[in-house]
């Protein structure tokens, strides 16, 4: 049968059958582009030998040449065709406001190079995991793989996520905190529930950020009916995870590990992991010294690959983890990314004028020692917590201990009945903010160790911990002493602070030196603000109780105008303060990793100066003696293992308890400090040693490539997309009109785009511009669905500017496809297989007059056609075109063998990984089934497992059957330019 051109489909087609009925002729034709047979009227077909229109043909050549380049980029990274260092192209860095660093480029390249995008981003603190997640998100959106995105983060850094996605990626996210969920439900269409009893509120926005604890499920709650609990879980948890997300990102993901698989946060993680095909877990400390929790975390990424603890090996974990250590991080010039850091302890002495403060410190220490011992005897752990806190408060400031003693005294006088009523009210308030009741006692205690000083104080005081014997009179005496002390004048540390600020100004040679001051407690923060402002120093404050807008305003004020920022630990969470480099820890958390997190607010990417950290501590105090010995012994561990190997152990509730305990023991028994510290450090060292030897995550740090970022910055993809789109419109009956720095586009079907641009930076510069990039489905479709050339279709004879006169012959552009299995390419062979059903690549070849093939020359011609319009001089007749087509196709089949072999090898490698994954998963299921008690249940589960494995193996076998395909996209006769 003959080839024709279908005006209905704008492509060549092959007539299979022709039928005339009642005066009308209808043809059945095969459309090679869709690989489909359709019926069309004979009048819609015209011969392929029709004369070419040179201006239309120039546009068609430019469109196909540029579109194949775009398609090569879009396809190249999806299924593991190489890496950034091997030349595949990443789109996100070209379409973002951020210039990624080498390790971030490497992370993005790794993340999109596999068959599945489910990774743990585990860079150390301060290396920009949020930026990496944003790059992966943009890459997936630009490739048309992702539209609906959910980010889950701790409440304190949720706003930071909104700001960074907007600033760096022009991405708008809707922030939904605990109280907002009820509002969303009321605003949602149909006021509440749809026909399937699901609330549509989570579908109102395509990009949402929620706080972790506001959406975790609960098992039960005192005073709540089962129906009320179920309704709560439906609106916050079930509706959320069934809302059709494409990508789920979880920050501080180690919090999902839990102590068991029944903990609410782990249940949330399990739901989120099953809610989307693409998942990113972010954590600088994913192991936390707990192998079982780390297994649960990895199981969220792939429950088949990590079915049990034995499966968590370094080799198996490596493909899922992307990690860079600070000491390996470099900038675009290959220089170390972080400046050396200088940390020093600043002992503060009590002068004679501070005599009352020293007496207060000693009196509170006696109170704490007595109360702590009594709490141990009576097994009142919460009282023990409160006593230790009192010690930290008196070290912090007189204001902090005075206000706390007032609150404690009021609570003691209030009585048990009123305390019980207040506790019920507080429980109700907690529920409104999304607190659940399914944690174990151990997890509740772990959460207390996770809290900063102010959070812990508020939690303990509001829950009305029971009184110690004669505590009321003791507290009254201490309160009177605190009031007298505060009236006597400024604290010793406050006076030392002002001296240090002036001293640092001189040493740093900065009269307007910006100083970040950290304290654990809000009353100390308020006191410092008053104290410094009274001495002419402008101060702004940050703490956990401030609204998101207030936090942003405070950060801006510190950057632009104010000299000092005083922040609590909760206030500083998520801050990026690279414009400051001096930090004073006015009081010191007992866990050294808390100190590391504070310093990390300024010791970040983009910090141009060496960071200085000054740690205040009273000279004649238990804390000073403990810290002196502790820091000396911990420094030995840091040198031996490296901070990257110790952070996971130290930054955990378990370590928090160890450090709390060593200080408590020092207070109870000051003479045994050395022994107590030795014992604690020995335990920590053993834990670190064990983690280092057994943890699968260490030793996986990446080596970034310096050149990759520079190659991306100069990549011509936006130009290719522009040329492809404009050429398509002009050659298919539309109109593209160039304005100053944009286009007005009228598509062939009548759709219009005014002020269209093709670069994200240009769109950001122009107001009301329409950005057209591969994220746009229509633009992406132009690249991924290219028309084929048919045998006998007239071959244009073209002259290409800039080619040597000796270059004369045939040039062709081809797409090679590998189809796996025998099913249609747009359907998976089996839902359990994780292998793409089709892989493809593009290449060009040049055939000279003697029939020799030159691939480099062909690539040069292709590159030229993407940037320069050829001159169409004539076309070959039908017979000559058919002969030229056959010659090019024969040469392409031979030259394309190598490309097909590469696609086949990639497919076989993926099959091997899939087979290993499936075998591991089914073996683990069988082991679990054999542990079941009832024989009939075991038999049923075993039979079902056998059937599923048989189906999976059949699908795997089907996927081994490969079908090659080659598609000619352009065929040209190259003639020399006229001189």
ChimeraX attribute file (.defattr): number of C-alpha atoms within 10 A of each C-alpha:
attribute: neighborCount
match mode: 1-to-1
recipient: residues
	/A:1	9
	/A:2	12
	/A:3	21
	/A:4	23
	/A:5	22
	/A:6	22
	/A:7	13
	/A:8	10
	/A:9	14
	/A:10	10
	/A:11	18
	/A:12	26
	/A:13	25
	/A:14	20
	/A:15	22
	/A:16	15
	/A:17	12
	/A:18	15
	/A:19	11
	/A:20	10
	/A:21	7
	/A:22	5
	/A:23	6
	/A:24	10
	/A:25	13
	/A:26	17
	/A:27	20
	/A:28	18
	/A:29	24
	/A:30	19
	/A:31	20
	/A:32	17
	/A:33	16
	/A:34	10
	/A:35	8
	/A:36	9
	/A:37	15
	/A:38	13
	/A:39	14
	/A:40	19
	/A:41	15
	/A:42	17
	/A:43	12
	/A:44	14
	/A:45	20
	/A:46	14
	/A:47	14
	/A:48	21
	/A:49	19
	/A:50	13
	/A:51	11
	/A:52	15
	/A:53	11
	/A:54	17
	/A:55	12
	/A:56	16
	/A:57	17
	/A:58	20
	/A:59	22
	/A:60	20
	/A:61	25
	/A:62	26
	/A:63	28
	/A:64	25
	/A:65	26
	/A:66	28
	/A:67	29
	/A:68	27
	/A:69	21
	/A:70	25
	/A:71	23
	/A:72	20
	/A:73	20
	/A:74	22
	/A:75	19
	/A:76	22
	/A:77	26
	/A:78	22
	/A:79	21
	/A:80	20
	/A:81	20
	/A:82	18
	/A:83	20
	/A:84	23
	/A:85	17
	/A:86	9
	/A:87	15
	/A:88	21
	/A:89	24
	/A:90	27
	/A:91	26
	/A:92	25
	/A:93	23
	/A:94	22
	/A:95	24
	/A:96	23
	/A:97	16
	/A:98	14
	/A:99	17
	/A:100	25
	/A:101	26
	/A:102	23
	/A:103	29
	/A:104	27
	/A:105	26
	/A:106	25
	/A:107	25
	/A:108	26
	/A:109	24
	/A:110	23
	/A:111	28
	/A:112	21
	/A:113	19
	/A:114	20
	/A:115	15
	/A:116	19
	/A:117	20
	/A:118	26
	/A:119	24
	/A:120	28
	/A:121	25
	/A:122	25
	/A:123	28
	/A:124	22
	/A:125	21
	/A:126	19
	/A:127	25
	/A:128	17
	/A:129	22
	/A:130	18
	/A:131	21
	/A:132	23
	/A:133	23
	/A:134	22
	/A:135	29
	/A:136	27
	/A:137	25
	/A:138	24
	/A:139	28
	/A:140	22
	/A:141	21
	/A:142	22
	/A:143	21
	/A:144	16
	/A:145	16
	/A:146	19
	/A:147	17
	/A:148	18
	/A:149	22
	/A:150	28
	/A:151	22
	/A:152	25
	/A:153	23
	/A:154	19
	/A:155	20
	/A:156	21
	/A:157	19
	/A:158	22
	/A:159	23
	/A:160	20
	/A:161	21
	/A:162	18
	/A:163	16
	/A:164	16
	/A:165	21
	/A:166	14
	/A:167	14
	/A:168	16
	/A:169	21
	/A:170	16
	/A:171	16
	/A:172	16
	/A:173	20
	/A:174	15
	/A:175	16
	/A:176	19
	/A:177	20
	/A:178	20
	/A:179	12
	/A:180	14
	/A:181	20
	/A:182	15
	/A:183	12
	/A:184	18
	/A:185	20
	/A:186	14
	/A:187	14
	/A:188	17
	/A:189	15
	/A:190	13
	/A:191	13
	/A:192	16
	/A:193	15
	/A:194	11
	/A:195	7
	/A:196	6
	/A:197	10
	/A:198	17
	/A:199	25
	/A:200	21
	/A:201	24
	/A:202	25
	/A:203	18
	/A:204	15
	/A:205	13
	/A:206	17
	/A:207	19
	/A:208	21
	/A:209	23
	/A:210	24
	/A:211	23
	/A:212	25
	/A:213	20
	/A:214	24
	/A:215	28
	/A:216	22
	/A:217	28
	/A:218	22
	/A:219	15
	/A:220	15
	/A:221	17
	/A:222	9
	/A:223	9
	/A:224	10
	/A:225	11
	/A:226	12
	/A:227	9
	/A:228	13
	/A:229	16
	/A:230	17
	/A:231	13
	/A:232	17
	/A:233	19
	/A:234	18
	/A:235	22
	/A:236	21
	/A:237	21
	/A:238	21
	/A:239	18
	/A:240	24
	/A:241	22
	/A:242	16
	/A:243	20
	/A:244	18
	/A:245	24
	/A:246	19
	/A:247	27
	/A:248	25
	/A:249	26
	/A:250	27
	/A:251	25
	/A:252	18
	/A:253	26
	/A:254	23
	/A:255	22
	/A:256	26
	/A:257	29
	/A:258	24
	/A:259	19
	/A:260	16
	/A:261	15
	/A:262	13
	/A:263	21
	/A:264	24
	/A:265	27
	/A:266	25
	/A:267	20
	/A:268	20
	/A:269	26
	/A:270	21
	/A:271	19
	/A:272	24
	/A:273	26
	/A:274	18
	/A:275	20
	/A:276	22
	/A:277	17
	/A:278	22
	/A:279	25
	/A:280	24
	/A:281	28
	/A:282	24
	/A:283	22
	/A:284	26
	/A:285	25
	/A:286	30
	/A:287	26
	/A:288	23
	/A:289	27
	/A:290	19
	/A:291	18
	/A:292	18
	/A:293	23
	/A:294	22
	/A:295	23
	/A:296	27
	/A:297	27
	/A:298	25
	/A:299	22
	/A:300	24
	/A:301	25
	/A:302	19
	/A:303	18
	/A:304	19
	/A:305	21
	/A:306	24
	/A:307	21
	/A:308	19
	/A:309	14
	/A:310	9
	/A:311	19
	/A:312	24
	/A:313	15
	/A:314	16
	/A:315	12
	/A:316	14
	/A:317	20
	/A:318	18
	/A:319	15
	/A:320	22
	/A:321	24
	/A:322	23
	/A:323	26
	/A:324	24
	/A:325	21
	/A:326	20
	/A:327	13
	/A:328	15
	/A:329	23
	/A:330	19
	/A:331	19
	/A:332	18
	/A:333	12
	/A:334	13
	/A:335	11
	/A:336	14
	/A:337	21
	/A:338	23
	/A:339	14
	/A:340	12
	/A:341	13
	/A:342	11
	/A:343	14
	/A:344	11
	/A:345	14
	/A:346	19
	/A:347	15
	/A:348	19
	/A:349	16
	/A:350	16
	/A:351	10
	/A:352	9
	/A:353	13
	/A:354	17
	/A:355	14
	/A:356	19
	/A:357	27
	/A:358	21
	/A:359	14
	/A:360	22
	/A:361	22
	/A:362	15
	/A:363	17
	/A:364	24
	/A:365	23
	/A:366	15
	/A:367	18
	/A:368	22
	/A:369	22
	/A:370	15
	/A:371	21
	/A:372	25
	/A:373	15
	/A:374	16
	/A:375	20
	/A:376	12
	/A:377	10
	/A:378	11
	/A:379	11
	/A:380	15
	/A:381	15
	/A:382	17
	/A:383	22
	/A:384	20
	/A:385	19
	/A:386	22
	/A:387	23
	/A:388	21
	/A:389	21
	/A:390	21
	/A:391	23
	/A:392	22
	/A:393	28
	/A:394	23
	/A:395	24
	/A:396	25
	/A:397	28
	/A:398	27
	/A:399	24
	/A:400	23
	/A:401	28
	/A:402	22
	/A:403	17
	/A:404	21
	/A:405	21
	/A:406	15
	/A:407	14
	/A:408	24
	/A:409	18
	/A:410	12
	/A:411	21
	/A:412	19
	/A:413	11
	/A:414	12
	/A:415	13
	/A:416	14
	/A:417	9
	/A:418	13
	/A:419	19
	/A:420	13
	/A:421	10
	/A:422	15
	/A:423	15
	/A:424	15
	/A:425	12
	/A:426	14
	/A:427	14
	/A:428	15
	/A:429	12
	/A:430	12
	/A:431	16
	/A:432	14
	/A:433	16
	/A:434	22
	/A:435	19
	/A:436	22
	/A:437	16
	/A:438	17
	/A:439	19
	/A:440	15
	/A:441	9
	/A:442	10
	/A:443	16
	/A:444	13
	/A:445	15
	/A:446	18
	/A:447	13
	/A:448	21
	/A:449	21
	/A:450	19
	/A:451	16
	/A:452	16
	/A:453	23
	/A:454	21
	/A:455	18
	/A:456	17
	/A:457	19
	/A:458	12
	/A:459	15
	/A:460	18
	/A:461	14
	/A:462	15
	/A:463	17
	/A:464	21
	/A:465	18
	/A:466	14
	/A:467	16
	/A:468	17
	/A:469	10
	/A:470	8
	/A:471	14
	/A:472	16
	/A:473	11
	/A:474	15
	/A:475	18
	/A:476	15
	/A:477	12
	/A:478	20
	/A:479	22
	/A:480	13
	/A:481	19
	/A:482	27
	/A:483	15
	/A:484	15
	/A:485	22
	/A:486	16
	/A:487	9
	/A:488	14
	/A:489	13
	/A:490	18
	/A:491	23
	/A:492	20
	/A:493	21
	/A:494	18
	/A:495	14
	/A:496	16
	/A:497	20
	/A:498	15
	/A:499	11
	/A:500	15
	/A:501	18
	/A:502	13
	/A:503	12
	/A:504	18
	/A:505	15
	/A:506	12
	/A:507	10
	/A:508	11
	/A:509	10
	/A:510	11
	/A:511	11
	/A:512	12
	/A:513	18
	/A:514	22
	/A:515	21
	/A:516	27
	/A:517	23
	/A:518	27
	/A:519	25
	/A:520	26
	/A:521	26
	/A:522	24
	/A:523	21
	/A:524	24
	/A:525	27
	/A:526	14
	/A:527	17
	/A:528	23
	/A:529	19
	/A:530	13
	/A:531	18
	/A:532	17
	/A:533	13
	/A:534	10
	/A:535	9
	/A:536	8
	/A:537	16
	/A:538	16
	/A:539	22
	/A:540	21
	/A:541	25
	/A:542	25
	/A:543	23
	/A:544	19
	/A:545	13
	/A:546	15
	/A:547	12
	/A:548	16
	/A:549	9
	/A:550	14
	/A:551	22
	/A:552	16
	/A:553	13
	/A:554	19
	/A:555	19
	/A:556	13
	/A:557	17
	/A:558	23
	/A:559	17
	/A:560	10
	/A:561	13
	/A:562	19
	/A:563	18
	/A:564	26
	/A:565	26
	/A:566	27
	/A:567	24
	/A:568	24
	/A:569	24
	/A:570	21
	/A:571	21
	/A:572	26
	/A:573	20
	/A:574	17
	/A:575	17
	/A:576	19
	/A:577	20
	/A:578	18
	/A:579	16
	/A:580	24
	/A:581	23
	/A:582	23
	/A:583	26
	/A:584	25
	/A:585	23
	/A:586	27
	/A:587	23
	/A:588	21
	/A:589	21
	/A:590	21
	/A:591	19
	/A:592	20
	/A:593	20
	/A:594	18
	/A:595	18
	/A:596	14
	/A:597	18
	/A:598	26
	/A:599	24
	/A:600	21
	/A:601	21
	/A:602	26
	/A:603	31
	/A:604	23
	/A:605	20
	/A:606	16
	/A:607	18
	/A:608	15
	/A:609	17
	/A:610	15
	/A:611	22
	/A:612	21
	/A:613	24
	/A:614	19
	/A:615	18
	/A:616	22
	/A:617	24
	/A:618	20
	/A:619	14
	/A:620	13
	/A:621	18
	/A:622	20
	/A:623	20
	/A:624	17
	/A:625	18
	/A:626	20
	/A:627	19
	/A:628	12
	/A:629	14
	/A:630	21
	/A:631	12
	/A:632	10
	/A:633	15
	/A:634	18
	/A:635	13
	/A:636	11
	/A:637	20
	/A:638	15
	/A:639	9
	/A:640	11
	/A:641	15
	/A:642	13
	/A:643	18
	/A:644	20
	/A:645	21
	/A:646	25
	/A:647	23
	/A:648	23
	/A:649	26
	/A:650	24
	/A:651	23
	/A:652	24
	/A:653	21
	/A:654	18
	/A:655	24
	/A:656	23
	/A:657	17
	/A:658	21
	/A:659	22
	/A:660	18
	/A:661	17
	/A:662	22
	/A:663	23
	/A:664	24
	/A:665	18
	/A:666	21
	/A:667	24
	/A:668	18
	/A:669	13
	/A:670	16
	/A:671	12
	/A:672	12
	/A:673	21
	/A:674	14
	/A:675	12
	/A:676	21
	/A:677	23
	/A:678	15
	/A:679	13
	/A:680	17
	/A:681	19
	/A:682	15
	/A:683	14
	/A:684	22
	/A:685	18
	/A:686	12
	/A:687	18
	/A:688	22
	/A:689	17
	/A:690	12
	/A:691	22
	/A:692	19
	/A:693	10
	/A:694	15
	/A:695	20
	/A:696	21
	/A:697	25
	/A:698	16
	/A:699	13
	/A:700	18
	/A:701	19
	/A:702	18
	/A:703	15
	/A:704	22
	/A:705	20
	/A:706	20
	/A:707	14
	/A:708	24
	/A:709	24
	/A:710	16
	/A:711	13
	/A:712	22
	/A:713	12
	/A:714	9
	/A:715	15
	/A:716	12
	/A:717	22
	/A:718	20
	/A:719	16
	/A:720	21
	/A:721	26
	/A:722	22
	/A:723	22
	/A:724	27
	/A:725	26
	/A:726	23
	/A:727	25
	/A:728	26
	/A:729	20
	/A:730	22
	/A:731	20
	/A:732	15
	/A:733	13
	/A:734	18
	/A:735	19
	/A:736	19
	/A:737	13
	/A:738	13
	/A:739	10
	/A:740	6
	/A:741	10
	/A:742	19
	/A:743	20
	/A:744	18
	/A:745	22
	/A:746	19
	/A:747	19
	/A:748	15
	/A:749	10
	/A:750	11
	/A:751	9
	/A:752	15
	/A:753	17
	/A:754	14
	/A:755	21
	/A:756	23
	/A:757	22
	/A:758	24
	/A:759	21
	/A:760	20
	/A:761	14
	/A:762	17
	/A:763	19
	/A:764	14
	/A:765	10
	/A:766	13
	/A:767	9
	/A:768	11
	/A:769	18
	/A:770	20
	/A:771	20
	/A:772	22
	/A:773	23
	/A:774	26
	/A:775	20
	/A:776	14
	/A:777	13
	/A:778	12
	/A:779	18
	/A:780	22
	/A:781	14
	/A:782	21
	/A:783	24
	/A:784	15
	/A:785	13
	/A:786	21
	/A:787	20
	/A:788	21
	/A:789	23
	/A:790	24
	/A:791	23
	/A:792	23
	/A:793	25
	/A:794	26
	/A:795	25
	/A:796	24
	/A:797	20
	/A:798	21
	/A:799	21
	/A:800	20
	/A:801	16
	/A:802	11
	/A:803	17
	/A:804	10
	/A:805	12
	/A:806	10
	/A:807	17
	/A:808	18
	/A:809	20
	/A:810	24
	/A:811	26
	/A:812	25
	/A:813	26
	/A:814	24
	/A:815	22
	/A:816	21
	/A:817	20
	/A:818	21
	/A:819	22
	/A:820	24
	/A:821	20
	/A:822	14
	/A:823	13
	/A:824	12
	/A:825	15
	/A:826	9
	/A:827	11
	/A:828	19
	/A:829	23
	/A:830	15
	/A:831	10
	/A:832	15
	/A:833	18
	/A:834	16
	/A:835	23
	/A:836	20
	/A:837	21
	/A:838	21
	/A:839	23
	/A:840	21
	/A:841	22
	/A:842	21
	/A:843	20
	/A:844	26
	/A:845	27
	/A:846	31
	/A:847	25
	/A:848	17
	/A:849	11
	/A:850	7
	/A:851	13
	/A:852	11
	/A:853	20
	/A:854	15
	/A:855	16
	/A:856	12
	/A:857	17
	/A:858	20
	/A:859	17
	/A:860	14
	/A:861	23
	/A:862	24
	/A:863	14
	/A:864	18
	/A:865	20
	/A:866	22
	/A:867	14
	/A:868	15
	/A:869	16
	/A:870	21
	/A:871	18
	/A:872	23
	/A:873	11
	/A:874	16
	/A:875	20
	/A:876	18
	/A:877	16
	/A:878	17
	/A:879	14
	/A:880	15
	/A:881	23
	/A:882	17
	/A:883	13
	/A:884	25
	/A:885	25
	/A:886	14
	/A:887	14
	/A:888	23
	/A:889	22
	/A:890	12
	/A:891	17
	/A:892	25
	/A:893	15
	/A:894	9
	/A:895	17
	/A:896	21
	/A:897	13
	/A:898	11
	/A:899	16
	/A:900	21
	/A:901	12
	/A:902	13
	/A:903	23
	/A:904	21
	/A:905	12
	/A:906	17
	/A:907	25
	/A:908	14
	/A:909	12
	/A:910	19
	/A:911	19
	/A:912	13
	/A:913	13
	/A:914	18
	/A:915	16
	/A:916	12
	/A:917	18
	/A:918	20
	/A:919	15
	/A:920	17
	/A:921	20
	/A:922	17
	/A:923	14
	/A:924	18
	/A:925	17
	/A:926	15
	/A:927	11
	/A:928	14
	/A:929	17
	/A:930	15
	/A:931	9
	/A:932	13
	/A:933	9
	/A:934	9
	/A:935	10
	/A:936	10
	/A:937	13
	/A:938	17
	/A:939	14
	/A:940	12
	/A:941	18
	/A:942	16
	/A:943	12
	/A:944	12
	/A:945	17
	/A:946	14
	/A:947	12
	/A:948	14
	/A:949	17
	/A:950	12
	/A:951	14
	/A:952	19
	/A:953	16
	/A:954	13
	/A:955	18
	/A:956	22
	/A:957	12
	/A:958	16
	/A:959	24
	/A:960	16
	/A:961	11
	/A:962	16
	/A:963	13
	/A:964	16
	/A:965	13
	/A:966	18
	/A:967	20
	/A:968	22
	/A:969	20
	/A:970	23
	/A:971	28
	/A:972	25
	/A:973	23
	/A:974	23
	/A:975	20
	/A:976	17
	/A:977	17
	/A:978	7
	/A:979	4
